[in-house]
Amino acid sequence: EAGVAQSPRYKIIEKRQSVAFWCNPISGHATLYWYQQILGQGPKLLIQFQNNGVVDDSQLPKDRFSAERLKGVDSTLKIQPAKLEDSAVYLCASSFAGSGYEQYFGPGTRLTVT
Amino acid sequence: QKEVEQNSGPLSVPEGAIASLNCTYSDRVSQSFFWYRQYSGKSPELIMSIYSNGDKEDGRFTAQLNKASQYVSLLIRDSQPSDSATYLCAVNTHGQNFVFGPGTRLSVLP
């Protein structure tokens, strides 16, 4: 079974530029999550989708971050404009309904904002 | 603000010993509890989930949950150098509001 796919793996941008990350969850996983993990900290949930609906986006900085999951499969997370403090690893995870929300993570995208 | 707390470590144990990792959480209605392992530069990988009070064993790992004390722990028996990693505790309520702790760094000394 293929795991969660993410791209790109690394991205370096200047502040005020925009960036987008892509995630493809494990086949059949209806729930998809985006996390931000700053070095030395635990992952922080940004947004959770159930199919193509948003379940939780309470910690998403909506003035600069946006996410979509139009067909209930792939998802994109966008930052516009980026700030220095957005430098982090962005993790995508997915879970299967009925699995007790056990999440499986992709390899992550390391973002550096200069 | 829901919180999950863990000792940051590092926790150092000799090879073959039992490593004990602890986690406390603030939200009394939390329902699901997870332990993840994260190697340096890698993404978290699920070790165990636990949903009801008591112990749950899987190989060398045992998760313990005490909802009255809002406490969950992970025991690693016969610790190996390959267990050296950061261990993350995660908690959720009704399938949302996922909160991760800061992680405890474990070092198993040969």
Interface residues (C-beta under 8 A of the other chain):
Chain A: T31 Y33 Y35 G40 Q41 G42 P43 K44 L45 Q48 V55 D56 S58 V89 L91 G100 Y101 E102 Q103 Y104 F105 G106 P107 G108
Chain B: V4 S32 F34 K42 S43 P44 E45 L46 S49 Y51 L88 A90 N92 G95 Q96 N97 F98 V99 F100 G101 P102 G103
